[in-house]
Amino acid sequence: MYIRLSREDGDKQESESIGNQRKIIERYLKEQNLNIVDEYVDDGVSRNYI
């Protein structure tokens, strides 16, 4: 499972975006009878450099 922080969530401990994404993915996997092998949460902020 790969979950990425939404920029709108700012500096919250665990963002609502991450929690919501986790629930959606877990529900989908359960419906498809699939198992979670690992979880990666990218809660860093990407920066674009020119």
C-alpha distance matrix in Angstrom:
0.0 3.8 6.5 10.0 13.3 15.9 19.3 21.0 19.6 21.6 21.8 20.7 19.3 16.0 16.3 16.6 14.2 11.3 12.5 12.9 9.6 8.1 11.0 10.8 7.4 8.7 12.0 11.2 9.7 12.8 15.1 14.2 14.6 11.4 9.9 6.7 7.7 6.1 4.6 6.1 8.2 10.8 13.7 16.4 18.8 19.3 23.0 24.9 28.1 30.9
3.8 0.0 3.8 6.6 10.2 12.8 16.0 18.1 17.0 18.8 19.1 18.6 17.7 14.6 14.5 15.2 12.4 9.8 12.0 12.5 9.0 8.7 12.2 11.7 9.1 11.3 14.3 13.4 12.8 16.0 17.9 17.1 18.0 14.9 13.7 10.5 11.0 8.6 6.0 4.9 6.0 7.6 10.7 13.1 15.2 15.5 19.2 21.1 24.3 27.2
6.5 3.8 0.0 3.8 6.9 9.5 12.8 14.7 13.3 15.3 15.8 15.1 14.5 11.3 10.8 11.6 8.8 6.2 8.9 9.6 6.5 6.9 10.5 10.5 9.0 11.3 14.1 13.9 14.1 16.9 18.7 18.7 19.8 17.1 15.9 12.7 13.8 11.1 7.7 6.3 4.8 6.1 8.2 11.1 13.1 14.0 17.8 20.0 23.4 26.4
10.0 6.6 3.8 0.0 3.8 6.4 9.4 11.7 10.8 12.4 13.4 13.4 13.6 10.9 9.8 11.1 8.0 6.5 10.2 10.8 8.3 9.8 13.2 13.0 12.2 14.8 17.2 17.0 17.6 20.4 22.0 22.0 23.4 20.7 19.6 16.4 17.2 14.4 10.9 8.4 5.8 4.7 6.0 8.3 9.6 10.5 14.2 16.5 19.9 23.0
13.3 10.2 6.9 3.8 0.0 3.8 6.3 8.4 7.2 8.6 9.8 10.0 11.0 8.8 7.0 8.9 6.4 5.9 9.7 10.6 9.3 11.2 14.2 14.4 14.5 16.9 19.1 19.4 20.3 22.8 24.3 24.8 26.2 23.7 22.5 19.3 20.3 17.3 13.6 11.2 7.7 6.1 4.8 7.1 7.8 9.7 13.1 15.8 19.3 22.5
15.9 12.8 9.5 6.4 3.8 0.0 3.8 5.4 5.6 7.8 10.3 10.8 12.8 10.9 8.0 8.9 6.1 7.7 11.0 10.9 10.2 12.9 15.2 15.0 15.7 18.4 20.0 20.2 21.7 24.2 25.2 25.9 27.7 25.6 24.8 21.9 23.2 20.5 16.8 14.6 11.4 9.6 8.2 9.5 8.8 10.2 13.1 15.2 18.9 21.7
19.3 16.0 12.8 9.4 6.3 3.8 0.0 3.8 5.5 5.9 9.1 10.8 13.4 12.5 9.8 11.3 9.3 11.1 14.2 14.3 13.9 16.6 18.9 18.7 19.5 22.2 23.8 24.0 25.5 28.0 29.0 29.6 31.5 29.3 28.5 25.4 26.5 23.5 19.9 17.2 13.9 11.4 9.4 9.3 7.3 8.8 10.8 13.0 16.5 19.3
21.0 18.1 14.7 11.7 8.4 5.4 3.8 0.0 3.8 5.6 9.2 10.1 13.4 12.5 9.2 9.8 8.6 11.4 13.8 13.5 14.1 16.9 18.6 18.5 20.0 22.5 23.6 24.2 26.1 28.2 29.1 30.2 32.1 30.3 29.6 26.8 28.3 25.4 21.8 19.6 16.1 14.3 11.9 12.5 10.8 12.6 14.3 16.3 19.7 22.3
19.6 17.0 13.3 10.8 7.2 5.6 5.5 3.8 0.0 3.8 6.5 6.5 9.6 8.9 5.7 7.0 6.9 9.1 11.1 11.8 12.8 15.0 16.7 17.4 18.8 20.8 22.3 23.3 24.9 26.8 28.1 29.3 30.8 28.9 27.9 24.9 26.4 23.5 19.7 17.7 14.0 12.8 9.9 11.3 10.6 13.3 15.5 18.2 21.5 24.4
21.6 18.8 15.3 12.4 8.6 7.8 5.9 5.6 3.8 0.0 3.8 5.9 9.3 9.9 7.8 10.2 10.3 11.7 14.0 15.2 15.9 17.8 19.9 20.8 21.9 23.8 25.5 26.5 27.9 29.8 31.3 32.4 33.8 31.6 30.3 27.1 28.2 24.9 21.2 18.8 15.0 13.2 9.8 10.1 9.0 12.1 13.7 16.7 19.7 22.8
21.8 19.1 15.8 13.4 9.8 10.3 9.1 9.2 6.5 3.8 0.0 3.8 6.5 8.3 7.8 11.0 11.8 12.2 14.2 16.2 17.0 18.1 20.4 21.9 22.7 24.1 26.3 27.5 28.5 30.3 32.2 33.2 34.2 31.9 30.2 26.8 27.6 24.2 20.5 18.2 14.5 13.0 9.2 9.6 9.7 13.3 15.1 18.5 21.1 24.5
20.7 18.6 15.1 13.4 10.0 10.8 10.8 10.1 6.5 5.9 3.8 0.0 3.8 5.5 5.3 8.4 10.2 10.4 11.5 13.9 15.2 15.9 17.8 19.8 20.8 21.8 23.8 25.6 26.5 27.9 29.9 31.3 32.1 30.1 28.3 25.1 26.2 23.0 19.3 17.6 13.9 13.4 9.9 11.6 12.4 16.0 18.2 21.6 24.5 27.8
19.3 17.7 14.5 13.6 11.0 12.8 13.4 13.4 9.6 9.3 6.5 3.8 0.0 3.8 6.2 9.4 11.3 10.2 10.9 14.1 15.2 15.0 17.1 19.5 20.2 20.6 23.0 24.9 25.4 26.6 29.1 30.3 30.7 28.6 26.4 23.1 24.0 20.8 17.3 15.9 12.5 12.8 9.5 11.7 13.6 17.2 19.8 23.4 26.1 29.7
16.0 14.6 11.3 10.9 8.8 10.9 12.5 12.5 8.9 9.9 8.3 5.5 3.8 0.0 3.7 6.7 8.2 6.6 7.2 10.5 11.5 11.2 13.4 15.8 16.4 16.9 19.3 21.1 21.6 22.9 25.3 26.6 27.0 25.0 23.0 19.8 21.0 18.0 14.4 13.4 10.0 10.9 8.3 11.4 13.5 16.8 19.8 23.1 26.2 29.7
16.3 14.5 10.8 9.8 7.0 8.0 9.8 9.2 5.7 7.8 7.8 5.3 6.2 3.7 0.0 3.8 5.2 5.3 6.4 8.6 9.9 10.9 12.7 14.5 15.6 16.8 18.7 20.3 21.4 22.9 24.7 26.1 27.1 25.2 23.7 20.7 22.3 19.5 15.7 14.5 10.9 11.2 8.6 11.5 12.7 15.7 18.6 21.7 25.0 28.2
16.6 15.2 11.6 11.1 8.9 8.9 11.3 9.8 7.0 10.2 11.0 8.4 9.4 6.7 3.8 0.0 3.8 5.5 5.1 5.9 8.4 9.8 10.6 12.2 14.2 15.3 16.5 18.3 19.9 21.1 22.6 24.4 25.6 24.2 23.1 20.5 22.7 20.3 16.8 16.1 12.9 13.6 11.7 14.7 15.5 18.1 21.1 23.8 27.3 30.3
14.2 12.4 8.8 8.0 6.4 6.1 9.3 8.6 6.9 10.3 11.8 10.2 11.3 8.2 5.2 3.8 0.0 3.8 5.5 5.2 6.0 8.5 10.0 10.5 12.1 14.1 15.4 16.5 18.2 20.0 21.2 22.5 24.1 22.4 21.7 19.0 21.1 18.7 15.1 14.2 11.1 11.4 10.2 13.1 13.7 15.7 18.8 21.2 24.9 27.8
11.3 9.8 6.2 6.5 5.9 7.7 11.1 11.4 9.1 11.7 12.2 10.4 10.2 6.6 5.3 5.5 3.8 0.0 3.8 5.5 5.1 6.1 8.7 10.0 10.6 12.1 14.2 15.4 16.4 18.2 20.0 21.1 22.2 20.2 18.9 16.0 17.8 15.2 11.6 10.8 7.8 9.0 8.3 11.8 13.4 15.6 19.1 21.7 25.2 28.4
12.5 12.0 8.9 10.2 9.7 11.0 14.2 13.8 11.1 14.0 14.2 11.5 10.9 7.2 6.4 5.1 5.5 3.8 0.0 3.8 5.5 5.2 6.4 8.8 10.1 10.7 12.4 14.4 15.5 16.6 18.5 20.2 21.0 19.5 18.2 15.6 18.0 15.9 12.6 12.8 10.4 12.4 11.6 15.3 17.0 19.4 22.8 25.5 29.0 32.1
12.9 12.5 9.6 10.8 10.6 10.9 14.3 13.5 11.8 15.2 16.2 13.9 14.1 10.5 8.6 5.9 5.2 5.5 3.8 0.0 3.8 5.4 5.2 6.3 8.7 9.9 10.7 12.4 14.3 15.5 16.7 18.5 19.9 18.8 18.3 16.2 19.0 17.3 14.3 14.6 12.5 14.1 13.7 17.1 18.3 20.1 23.5 25.7 29.4 32.3
9.6 9.0 6.5 8.3 9.3 10.2 13.9 14.1 12.8 15.9 17.0 15.2 15.2 11.5 9.9 8.4 6.0 5.1 5.5 3.8 0.0 3.8 5.5 5.1 6.1 8.5 9.9 10.6 12.2 14.2 15.4 16.6 18.1 16.5 16.1 13.8 16.3 14.7 11.7 11.9 10.3 11.9 12.4 15.7 17.0 18.3 21.8 23.9 27.6 30.4
8.1 8.7 6.9 9.8 11.2 12.9 16.6 16.9 15.0 17.8 18.1 15.9 15.0 11.2 10.9 9.8 8.5 6.1 5.2 5.4 3.8 0.0 3.8 5.5 5.3 6.0 8.5 10.0 10.6 12.1 14.2 15.4 16.2 14.4 13.4 10.9 13.6 12.1 9.3 10.5 9.5 12.2 13.0 16.6 18.6 20.2 23.9 26.2 29.7 32.7
11.0 12.2 10.5 13.2 14.2 15.2 18.9 18.6 16.7 19.9 20.4 17.8 17.1 13.4 12.7 10.6 10.0 8.7 6.4 5.2 5.5 3.8 0.0 3.8 5.5 5.2 6.1 8.6 10.0 10.5 12.2 14.3 15.2 14.3 13.8 12.3 15.6 14.8 12.5 14.2 13.3 16.0 16.5 20.1 21.8 23.5 27.0 29.3 32.9 35.8
10.8 11.7 10.5 13.0 14.4 15.0 18.7 18.5 17.4 20.8 21.9 19.8 19.5 15.8 14.5 12.2 10.5 10.0 8.8 6.3 5.1 5.5 3.8 0.0 3.8 5.6 5.2 6.2 8.7 10.0 10.7 12.4 14.2 13.5 13.9 12.8 16.1 15.6 13.6 14.9 14.3 16.5 17.4 20.7 22.1 23.1 26.6 28.4 32.1 34.7
7.4 9.1 9.0 12.2 14.5 15.7 19.5 20.0 18.8 21.9 22.7 20.8 20.2 16.4 15.6 14.2 12.1 10.6 10.1 8.7 6.1 5.3 5.5 3.8 0.0 3.8 5.4 5.1 6.1 8.5 9.9 10.6 12.1 10.5 10.7 9.4 12.5 12.3 10.7 12.4 12.6 15.1 16.8 20.0 21.7 22.5 26.1 27.9 31.4 34.1
8.7 11.3 11.3 14.8 16.9 18.4 22.2 22.5 20.8 23.8 24.1 21.8 20.6 16.9 16.8 15.3 14.1 12.1 10.7 9.9 8.5 6.0 5.2 5.6 3.8 0.0 3.8 5.5 5.2 6.1 8.6 9.9 10.3 9.2 8.8 7.9 11.5 11.8 10.8 13.4 14.0 17.0 18.5 22.0 24.1 25.2 29.0 31.0 34.5 37.3
12.0 14.3 14.1 17.2 19.1 20.0 23.8 23.6 22.3 25.5 26.3 23.8 23.0 19.3 18.7 16.5 15.4 14.2 12.4 10.7 9.9 8.5 6.1 5.2 5.4 3.8 0.0 3.8 5.5 5.2 6.2 8.7 9.8 10.0 10.8 11.0 14.8 15.5 14.6 17.0 17.3 20.1 21.4 24.8 26.6 27.6 31.2 33.0 36.6 39.3
11.2 13.4 13.9 17.0 19.4 20.2 24.0 24.2 23.3 26.5 27.5 25.6 24.9 21.1 20.3 18.3 16.5 15.4 14.4 12.4 10.6 10.0 8.6 6.2 5.1 5.5 3.8 0.0 3.8 5.4 5.1 6.2 8.5 8.5 10.3 10.8 14.3 15.3 14.7 16.9 17.6 20.0 21.8 25.0 26.5 27.1 30.6 32.1 35.6 38.0
9.7 12.8 14.1 17.6 20.3 21.7 25.5 26.1 24.9 27.9 28.5 26.5 25.4 21.6 21.4 19.9 18.2 16.4 15.5 14.3 12.2 10.6 10.0 8.7 6.1 5.2 5.5 3.8 0.0 3.8 5.4 5.1 6.0 4.9 6.5 7.5 11.0 12.6 12.8 15.6 17.0 19.8 22.0 25.1 27.1 27.6 31.3 32.9 36.3 38.8
12.8 16.0 16.9 20.4 22.8 24.2 28.0 28.2 26.8 29.8 30.3 27.9 26.6 22.9 22.9 21.1 20.0 18.2 16.6 15.5 14.2 12.1 10.5 10.0 8.5 6.1 5.2 5.4 3.8 0.0 3.8 5.4 4.9 5.9 7.4 9.3 12.9 14.8 15.2 18.3 19.5 22.6 24.4 27.8 29.9 30.7 34.4 36.2 39.6 42.2
15.1 17.9 18.7 22.0 24.3 25.2 29.0 29.1 28.1 31.3 32.2 29.9 29.1 25.3 24.7 22.6 21.2 20.0 18.5 16.7 15.4 14.2 12.2 10.7 9.9 8.6 6.2 5.1 5.4 3.8 0.0 3.8 5.5 7.7 10.4 12.5 15.9 17.9 18.1 20.8 22.0 24.7 26.5 29.8 31.5 32.1 35.7 37.1 40.6 43.0
14.2 17.1 18.7 22.0 24.8 25.9 29.6 30.2 29.3 32.4 33.2 31.3 30.3 26.6 26.1 24.4 22.5 21.1 20.2 18.5 16.6 15.4 14.3 12.4 10.6 9.9 8.7 6.2 5.1 5.4 3.8 0.0 3.8 5.4 9.0 11.4 14.3 16.7 17.5 20.2 21.8 24.4 26.7 29.7 31.5 31.7 35.2 36.5 39.8 42.1
14.6 18.0 19.8 23.4 26.2 27.7 31.5 32.1 30.8 33.8 34.2 32.1 30.7 27.0 27.1 25.6 24.1 22.2 21.0 19.9 18.1 16.2 15.2 14.2 12.1 10.3 9.8 8.5 6.0 4.9 5.5 3.8 0.0 3.8 6.9 10.2 12.9 15.8 17.1 20.3 22.3 25.2 27.6 30.7 32.8 33.3 36.9 38.4 41.7 44.2
11.4 14.9 17.1 20.7 23.7 25.6 29.3 30.3 28.9 31.6 31.9 30.1 28.6 25.0 25.2 24.2 22.4 20.2 19.5 18.8 16.5 14.4 14.3 13.5 10.5 9.2 10.0 8.5 4.9 5.9 7.7 5.4 3.8 0.0 3.8 6.9 9.3 12.2 13.8 16.9 19.2 22.2 24.7 27.7 30.0 30.3 34.0 35.5 38.7 41.2
9.9 13.7 15.9 19.6 22.5 24.8 28.5 29.6 27.9 30.3 30.2 28.3 26.4 23.0 23.7 23.1 21.7 18.9 18.2 18.3 16.1 13.4 13.8 13.9 10.7 8.8 10.8 10.3 6.5 7.4 10.4 9.0 6.9 3.8 0.0 3.8 6.2 9.2 11.2 14.7 17.2 20.4 22.9 25.9 28.6 29.2 32.9 34.7 37.8 40.6
6.7 10.5 12.7 16.4 19.3 21.9 25.4 26.8 24.9 27.1 26.8 25.1 23.1 19.8 20.7 20.5 19.0 16.0 15.6 16.2 13.8 10.9 12.3 12.8 9.4 7.9 11.0 10.8 7.5 9.3 12.5 11.4 10.2 6.9 3.8 0.0 3.8 5.7 7.4 10.9 13.5 16.8 19.3 22.3 25.1 25.8 29.6 31.6 34.6 37.5
7.7 11.0 13.8 17.2 20.3 23.2 26.5 28.3 26.4 28.2 27.6 26.2 24.0 21.0 22.3 22.7 21.1 17.8 18.0 19.0 16.3 13.6 15.6 16.1 12.5 11.5 14.8 14.3 11.0 12.9 15.9 14.3 12.9 9.3 6.2 3.8 0.0 3.8 7.1 10.3 13.6 16.7 19.6 22.2 25.1 25.7 29.3 31.3 34.1 37.0
6.1 8.6 11.1 14.4 17.3 20.5 23.5 25.4 23.5 24.9 24.2 23.0 20.8 18.0 19.5 20.3 18.7 15.2 15.9 17.3 14.7 12.1 14.8 15.6 12.3 11.8 15.5 15.3 12.6 14.8 17.9 16.7 15.8 12.2 9.2 5.7 3.8 0.0 3.8 6.8 10.1 13.2 16.0 18.6 21.7 22.4 26.0 28.3 31.0 34.1
4.6 6.0 7.7 10.9 13.6 16.8 19.9 21.8 19.7 21.2 20.5 19.3 17.3 14.4 15.7 16.8 15.1 11.6 12.6 14.3 11.7 9.3 12.5 13.6 10.7 10.8 14.6 14.7 12.8 15.2 18.1 17.5 17.1 13.8 11.2 7.4 7.1 3.8 0.0 3.8 6.5 9.9 12.5 15.3 18.3 19.4 23.1 25.5 28.4 31.6
6.1 4.9 6.3 8.4 11.2 14.6 17.2 19.6 17.7 18.8 18.2 17.6 15.9 13.4 14.5 16.1 14.2 10.8 12.8 14.6 11.9 10.5 14.2 14.9 12.4 13.4 17.0 16.9 15.6 18.3 20.8 20.2 20.3 16.9 14.7 10.9 10.3 6.8 3.8 0.0 3.8 6.5 9.5 11.8 14.9 15.8 19.4 21.9 24.7 28.0
8.2 6.0 4.8 5.8 7.7 11.4 13.9 16.1 14.0 15.0 14.5 13.9 12.5 10.0 10.9 12.9 11.1 7.8 10.4 12.5 10.3 9.5 13.3 14.3 12.6 14.0 17.3 17.6 17.0 19.5 22.0 21.8 22.3 19.2 17.2 13.5 13.6 10.1 6.5 3.8 0.0 3.8 6.0 8.9 12.0 13.5 17.2 20.0 23.0 26.3
10.8 7.6 6.1 4.7 6.1 9.6 11.4 14.3 12.8 13.2 13.0 13.4 12.8 10.9 11.2 13.6 11.4 9.0 12.4 14.1 11.9 12.2 16.0 16.5 15.1 17.0 20.1 20.0 19.8 22.6 24.7 24.4 25.2 22.2 20.4 16.8 16.7 13.2 9.9 6.5 3.8 0.0 3.8 5.6 8.4 9.7 13.4 16.2 19.2 22.6
13.7 10.7 8.2 6.0 4.8 8.2 9.4 11.9 9.9 9.8 9.2 9.9 9.5 8.3 8.6 11.7 10.2 8.3 11.6 13.7 12.4 13.0 16.5 17.4 16.8 18.5 21.4 21.8 22.0 24.4 26.5 26.7 27.6 24.7 22.9 19.3 19.6 16.0 12.5 9.5 6.0 3.8 0.0 3.8 6.7 9.3 12.8 16.0 19.0 22.6
16.4 13.1 11.1 8.3 7.1 9.5 9.3 12.5 11.3 10.1 9.6 11.6 11.7 11.4 11.5 14.7 13.1 11.8 15.3 17.1 15.7 16.6 20.1 20.7 20.0 22.0 24.8 25.0 25.1 27.8 29.8 29.7 30.7 27.7 25.9 22.3 22.2 18.6 15.3 11.8 8.9 5.6 3.8 0.0 3.8 6.4 9.5 13.0 15.7 19.3
18.8 15.2 13.1 9.6 7.8 8.8 7.3 10.8 10.6 9.0 9.7 12.4 13.6 13.5 12.7 15.5 13.7 13.4 17.0 18.3 17.0 18.6 21.8 22.1 21.7 24.1 26.6 26.5 27.1 29.9 31.5 31.5 32.8 30.0 28.6 25.1 25.1 21.7 18.3 14.9 12.0 8.4 6.7 3.8 0.0 3.8 6.4 9.9 12.7 16.3
19.3 15.5 14.0 10.5 9.7 10.2 8.8 12.6 13.3 12.1 13.3 16.0 17.2 16.8 15.7 18.1 15.7 15.6 19.4 20.1 18.3 20.2 23.5 23.1 22.5 25.2 27.6 27.1 27.6 30.7 32.1 31.7 33.3 30.3 29.2 25.8 25.7 22.4 19.4 15.8 13.5 9.7 9.3 6.4 3.8 0.0 3.8 6.7 9.8 13.3
23.0 19.2 17.8 14.2 13.1 13.1 10.8 14.3 15.5 13.7 15.1 18.2 19.8 19.8 18.6 21.1 18.8 19.1 22.8 23.5 21.8 23.9 27.0 26.6 26.1 29.0 31.2 30.6 31.3 34.4 35.7 35.2 36.9 34.0 32.9 29.6 29.3 26.0 23.1 19.4 17.2 13.4 12.8 9.5 6.4 3.8 0.0 3.8 6.4 10.0
24.9 21.1 20.0 16.5 15.8 15.2 13.0 16.3 18.2 16.7 18.5 21.6 23.4 23.1 21.7 23.8 21.2 21.7 25.5 25.7 23.9 26.2 29.3 28.4 27.9 31.0 33.0 32.1 32.9 36.2 37.1 36.5 38.4 35.5 34.7 31.6 31.3 28.3 25.5 21.9 20.0 16.2 16.0 13.0 9.9 6.7 3.8 0.0 3.8 6.7
28.1 24.3 23.4 19.9 19.3 18.9 16.5 19.7 21.5 19.7 21.1 24.5 26.1 26.2 25.0 27.3 24.9 25.2 29.0 29.4 27.6 29.7 32.9 32.1 31.4 34.5 36.6 35.6 36.3 39.6 40.6 39.8 41.7 38.7 37.8 34.6 34.1 31.0 28.4 24.7 23.0 19.2 19.0 15.7 12.7 9.8 6.4 3.8 0.0 3.8
30.9 27.2 26.4 23.0 22.5 21.7 19.3 22.3 24.4 22.8 24.5 27.8 29.7 29.7 28.2 30.3 27.8 28.4 32.1 32.3 30.4 32.7 35.8 34.7 34.1 37.3 39.3 38.0 38.8 42.2 43.0 42.1 44.2 41.2 40.6 37.5 37.0 34.1 31.6 28.0 26.3 22.6 22.6 19.3 16.3 13.3 10.0 6.7 3.8 0.0
